Amino acid sequence: MSRIEQLKKQNPSYTIEIIDIINNLFDKVKYTELSVNLIKTKRQGYSRSSEDIINEMVAEYGQDRENLTSKSYEELTNIFRVLGDYFGYHDFKTIQKFIELNERNLIKENDLSKFKSFEDLELQVSLAELKLIDKDLEKQVIKLYETDEWLVLKPMSFLASKKYGSNTKWCTTQENNPDYYLRYSRRGILIYCMNKVTGEKVAAFKNIDTSYDRETSFWNMIDNRIDSIESGLPVEVMDVIKSEFTKTNKTNWDLLSDDDRNKQLIWIENEYYLKKSYVGEEQPMINEEEYNRPIGARIVPMVAPRFDDIPTQAG
């Protein structure tokens, strides 16, 4: 018996066919046949085409378009339901990343039977990705504290925010949306804390923009706001955060030089707003007024800067 057949035998509730479900609803085969024929006719009038479903699965879940185009409408909708209802975007990306890293022998725990939740995978991915951060990205943060166990830093670019905050649900790390990172880095002090042993991460933020309400907040990996006591951060890490929140009067954004800020905005405009889309819709360039660019400092998008042209240090 193949491994797949064993899985089906061990998990019969995951192998029920749609026709079996319909038959259980109506109990007689003639009504099952009637229902299936009616559903097929009804499906022809659906406003959502196969192409729409394929486009979303390619854009959101990274599926292979060529493979999907060979599927029937029913197969496509079933695949889409499995992706959306059983996995969801974040968990599917987590297992994809886990598989990629495990195939590269970068996952420390390789006994797959020990993983009981997606959170277990997230911690292993977090640990593995810390090993992959290269020297260029290290220049795009301000390190506040580091030991064999803990790393505490300020992300000074969107790329650094995504990399050091990878495998969390923090809005400042969204793959194709730099807006939140820009807003938080402009409004206040954004700090990431990473346990290099367990993979746990905590984000801390203090708003220092007087046009917004006062805020000092801590966030766990699934982006739930928590009390600092719940964060599990040791006293020495909390002291670093407290000192930074107390003594620093500049936002992450304000610590950058004018040149580094402009380079970053040019890069983001070209890489995200001019090239990429959110589920197929082209987004506008960063709004001048919303992001408080200096008057007369409008940036005309040019060729995206090289990787090492993105902000590398505080100004």
C-alpha positions in Angstrom: 0.0 0.0 0.0 1.4 3.4 -1.0 1.9 6.2 1.5 -1.0 8.1 -0.1 -3.3 5.1 0.2 -2.3 4.7 3.9 -3.1 8.4 4.5 -6.5 7.9 2.9 -7.2 4.9 5.1 -6.1 6.7 8.2 -8.1 9.8 7.4 -11.4 8.7 5.8 -13.1 12.0 6.6 -10.8 13.7 4.1 -11.5 11.4 1.2 -15.3 11.8 0.9 -16.3 12.6 -2.7 -18.8 15.4 -3.5 -21.2 12.8 -5.0 -21.0 10.8 -1.8 -21.9 13.9 0.2 -24.8 14.7 -2.0 -26.1 11.1 -1.9 -26.0 11.3 1.9 -28.1 14.4 1.8 -30.9 12.9 -0.3 -30.5 9.2 0.4 -31.7 7.9 -3.0 -29.5 7.6 -6.1 -32.2 9.1 -8.4 -32.2 12.3 -6.3 -28.5 12.3 -6.2 -28.4 12.1 -10.0 -31.0 14.8 -10.3 -29.0 17.1 -8.0 -25.7 16.6 -9.8 -27.3 17.4 -13.2 -29.0 20.5 -11.7 -25.7 21.7 -10.1 -23.9 21.2 -13.4 -26.5 23.4 -15.2 -26.4 26.0 -12.4 -22.6 26.1 -12.6 -22.7 27.2 -16.3 -24.3 30.4 -15.1 -21.7 31.2 -12.5 -20.2 34.7 -12.9 -16.8 33.4 -11.8 -14.9 31.8 -14.6 -12.2 29.1 -14.5 -9.7 31.8 -15.6 -10.7 33.9 -12.6 -10.1 31.0 -10.2 -6.8 30.1 -11.9 -5.6 33.7 -11.7 -6.3 33.9 -8.0 -4.6 30.6 -7.2 -1.5 31.7 -9.2 -1.4 35.1 -7.6 -2.3 34.2 -4.0 -0.9 30.6 -3.6 1.8 30.5 -6.2 0.2 27.5 -8.1 1.4 26.4 -11.5 -0.8 28.0 -14.2 0.0 25.3 -16.8 -1.1 22.5 -14.4 -4.3 24.3 -13.5 -5.4 25.0 -17.0 -5.7 21.2 -17.6 -8.3 20.9 -14.7 -12.0 20.9 -15.0 -14.1 23.6 -13.4 -15.1 21.2 -10.6 -11.5 20.3 -10.0 -10.5 23.9 -9.8 -13.1 24.9 -7.3 -12.3 21.9 -5.1 -8.6 22.8 -5.2 -9.4 26.4 -4.4 -11.6 25.3 -1.4 -8.8 23.1 0.0 -6.4 26.0 -0.3 -8.7 28.5 1.2 -10.7 26.5 3.8 -8.2 23.9 4.9 -4.9 25.9 4.7 -5.6 29.6 4.2 -3.0 32.0 2.7 -0.7 32.3 5.7 -0.5 28.6 6.6 -0.1 27.5 3.0 2.8 29.9 2.6 4.3 28.6 5.9 4.2 25.0 4.7 5.6 26.0 1.3 8.5 27.8 2.9 9.1 24.9 5.4 9.3 22.4 2.5 11.7 24.7 0.6 14.0 25.1 3.7 13.8 21.4 4.6 14.8 20.3 1.1 17.8 22.5 1.6 18.6 20.8 4.9 18.1 24.0 6.8 15.4 22.8 9.2 17.0 21.6 12.4 14.1 19.2 13.3 13.7 16.9 10.4 11.4 14.3 12.0 8.2 15.5 10.4 6.0 13.4 12.7 6.9 15.7 15.6 5.1 18.7 14.1 1.5 19.0 15.5 0.6 22.5 14.4 1.4 25.2 11.9 2.8 27.2 14.7 5.5 24.4 15.2 6.4 24.9 11.5 6.5 28.7 11.9 9.1 28.5 14.7 11.4 26.2 12.7 11.1 28.4 9.6 11.9 31.4 11.7 15.0 29.8 13.0 16.1 28.7 9.5 15.6 32.0 7.9 17.7 33.8 10.5 20.6 31.8 9.2 20.0 33.0 5.7 20.1 36.8 6.4 23.0 38.1 4.4 25.5 40.9 5.1 23.7 43.4 2.9 20.5 43.0 4.9 22.3 43.3 8.2 23.3 46.8 7.1 19.6 47.7 6.8 18.9 47.4 10.5 20.1 49.1 13.7 21.1 46.4 16.2 20.2 47.3 19.7 21.2 44.1 21.5 22.5 40.7 20.6 23.5 37.5 22.6 23.6 33.9 21.7 19.9 33.7 22.5 18.4 37.1 21.6 18.6 39.7 18.8 16.9 43.0 19.2 16.9 45.5 16.3 15.1 48.3 14.4 14.3 47.5 10.8 15.3 50.4 8.6 14.0 49.2 5.3 11.0 47.3 4.0 13.2 44.5 2.9 14.8 44.2 6.3 11.3 44.3 7.9 10.1 41.4 5.7 13.2 39.3 6.3 13.7 39.8 10.0 9.9 39.6 10.6 9.4 36.7 8.3 6.9 34.0 9.2 4.9 36.4 11.4 1.6 37.9 10.6 2.8 41.5 11.4 1.3 44.0 9.0 4.7 45.6 8.6 6.0 42.4 6.9 3.3 41.9 4.3 4.9 40.4 1.2 3.5 42.8 -1.4 2.3 45.7 0.7 4.9 48.2 2.0 2.3 50.7 3.2 2.1 49.5 6.8 5.9 49.4 7.2 6.1 52.9 5.9 3.4 54.2 8.2 4.8 52.6 11.4 8.4 53.6 10.6 7.2 57.2 10.0 5.0 57.4 13.1 7.4 56.0 15.7 9.9 53.5 17.0 9.6 50.0 15.6 11.6 47.2 17.2 11.8 43.5 16.5 12.9 41.0 19.1 14.0 37.5 18.0 14.8 34.4 20.0 17.6 32.7 18.1 17.0 29.4 20.0 13.3 28.9 19.8 12.4 31.1 16.8 9.9 33.2 18.8 9.5 36.8 17.8 7.9 39.9 19.4 7.4 43.3 17.9 7.3 46.5 20.0 6.1 49.9 18.9 5.9 53.3 20.4 4.2 56.1 18.6 5.9 59.5 18.9 3.9 61.3 16.2 1.7 63.8 18.1 -0.9 63.8 15.3 -1.8 60.2 16.5 -2.9 58.9 19.9 -0.3 57.9 22.3 0.6 54.2 22.0 3.1 51.7 23.3 2.3 48.2 22.2 3.7 44.7 21.9 2.7 42.1 19.3 3.1 38.3 19.1 3.9 36.4 16.0 0.2 36.0 14.9 -0.2 39.8 15.2 -2.2 39.8 18.4 -1.6 42.8 20.7 -0.3 41.5 24.0 0.8 43.0 27.4 4.6 43.3 27.8 4.4 40.7 30.6 2.9 38.2 28.2 5.7 38.7 25.7 8.1 36.3 27.4 10.9 38.8 26.8 13.7 38.6 29.5 14.5 41.5 31.7 17.6 42.5 29.8 15.6 42.7 26.5 12.8 44.7 28.2 15.4 47.1 29.5 16.8 47.7 26.0 13.3 48.4 24.7 12.4 50.7 27.7 15.7 52.6 27.2 15.0 53.1 23.5 11.4 54.1 24.0 12.4 56.6 26.8 15.5 58.2 25.3 14.9 58.2 21.5 12.8 61.0 20.1 13.2 60.1 16.4 11.1 57.7 14.4 12.8 54.9 12.4 12.2 56.9 9.3 13.7 60.1 10.7 16.9 58.3 11.6 17.6 57.8 7.9 19.3 60.4 5.8 17.3 62.3 3.2 19.2 60.4 0.5 18.5 57.0 2.0 14.8 57.8 2.4 14.5 58.9 -1.3 16.3 55.8 -2.4 13.9 53.6 -0.5 10.8 55.4 -1.8 12.1 55.1 -5.4 12.8 51.4 -4.9 9.4 50.8 -3.4 7.5 52.7 -6.1 9.3 50.7 -8.9 9.2 47.3 -7.2 5.7 47.4 -5.8 3.5 50.2 -7.0 4.6 50.2 -10.7 5.3 46.5 -11.2 3.3 44.5 -8.7 -0.4 44.2 -7.9 -2.7 43.1 -5.2 -4.7 40.2 -6.7 -4.3 41.5 -10.2 -5.0 45.2 -9.6 -2.3 47.8 -10.3 -1.7 50.0 -7.3 -1.0 53.8 -7.4 2.4 55.1 -6.4 3.0 56.2 -2.8 0.8 59.2 -2.1 2.9 62.3 -1.4 0.5 63.8 1.1 -0.1 60.6 3.0 3.5 59.9 3.5 4.5 63.5 4.2 7.1 64.0 1.6 8.8 67.4 1.7 7.1 69.9 -0.6 8.8 70.0 -4.0 10.5 66.6 -3.3 8.3 64.5 -5.6 10.2 61.5 -6.8 10.1 60.6 -10.5 10.4 56.8 -10.8 13.6 55.7 -12.5 15.3 52.3 -12.8 15.0 50.6 -9.4 18.2 51.0 -7.4 20.5 48.0 -7.0 20.0 46.0 -3.9 22.9 47.8 -2.1 21.3 51.2 -2.9 18.5 50.6 -0.5 19.1 52.3 2.9 22.0 50.6 4.6 22.5 52.6 7.8 21.0 55.4 9.9 21.8 58.9 8.8 
